[in-house]
Amino acid sequence: MTGPSILVADDHAIVRRGLTQLLSDELEGARFGEAATAGDAVQAVRSGEWDLVVLDISLPGRSGLDVLKEIKAARPKLPVLILSMYPEEQFAVRALRAGAAGYLTKQTAPEELVGAVRKVLRGGRYVSASLAERLANEIGGSPEKEPHETLSDREFQVLRLIASGLSLTAIADALTISVQTVSTYRTRLLEKMGMTTNADLSRYARLHGLIE
């Protein structure tokens, strides 16, 4: 019996190997491909036939959210399961909004990961109980929404990079956009969050676990 065809996109070879081993033990006849960079992942999706992509959100070369959006643009029906080192509070809702079929952290127990993969392969979506609650609050227009949750994906990216101590020039290089554009995003996110300095952003980001 032919099993599912799964692309594992992660920049760490040991993670890719571990995932393929775990899933091959549980999914009879499964076939695997691997990608180590954002470009490799998008190219593999464009050139191959896959039943599922397991995608790290922090691949080198591009934001994982950007890669997710590109994959969904190229193959709208292809399910993408995000597997990330970052906790749900940082990226999960944004990833699901961008079309992900589920979001798991790398601290997830192996049996939960296998269960999530099975569910997504059957056409379902996978969210944890805590994430389901966050989504319910968002859909219900909960007044508890945090200021950073009102930012666009790019503004959120810039917030995290500023809070990490990068200069506007370094951020522009990392995102391959102009310094002026970064400055515009900075102005916008300061206004939305009611703050005035980079130090304010850094304190907020640390307090809310948006950076390491």
C-alpha positions, 0 to 999 in steps of 0.5 A: 500500500502506498503511504503519504508523501511528506516534505520535512522542511527544517534547517537542522539535519538531525531534526529532519532525520528524527521526524522522518524516522518517527513518522516512517515508523508510524505511517506505513509506506510513507515517503519523505523529502527534505528541505533545509532552506526556505528556497529549497522548501518552496522549490520542492513544493513547486516541483513535487507532489506532496500530501503534507509539508511539515514546516519549521517557522524559522528557516534560513533565508526568509520568514517562515510565515512568508514561506507558508504563504508562498507554499499556499499560493503555489499549492492552495490545497496542500496542508502545511503543519508548522513545527516550531521552537517558538511557543504558541503565543508568538506565531500560532494564530498568525500561522493559522491565519496564513493557511497552516493546518496546525501548529506544534512546538518542538517540545510536543510529545512524539505521540501528539505529533503523530496524531496531529500528522494523521489528523491533517492527512485526513483533511482536518486541522490540529490545534492544542486546547490552549490555542483553540481558546485563543482562536475562540477569543479572537473570533469572538472579538475578545477585548483581551487581545494584546497590542502586538496581536493587532500588528500585521505579520511584517510589523510583528516581524520588525517588532521582534527584530528591533526588540532583539537589538538589531539596527534598522539597517540590519533589519533591512538587510535581514528582510531584504527591504529598504531602511526607509521601509523598516522605519515606516513599519517601526513608526506604525507599530509604535503608534499601534502599541502606544509606545515611543522608543525601541526600549519600550518595544524591547521591554514589552517583547520580553515581558510577553515572551516574544523574544528569547 
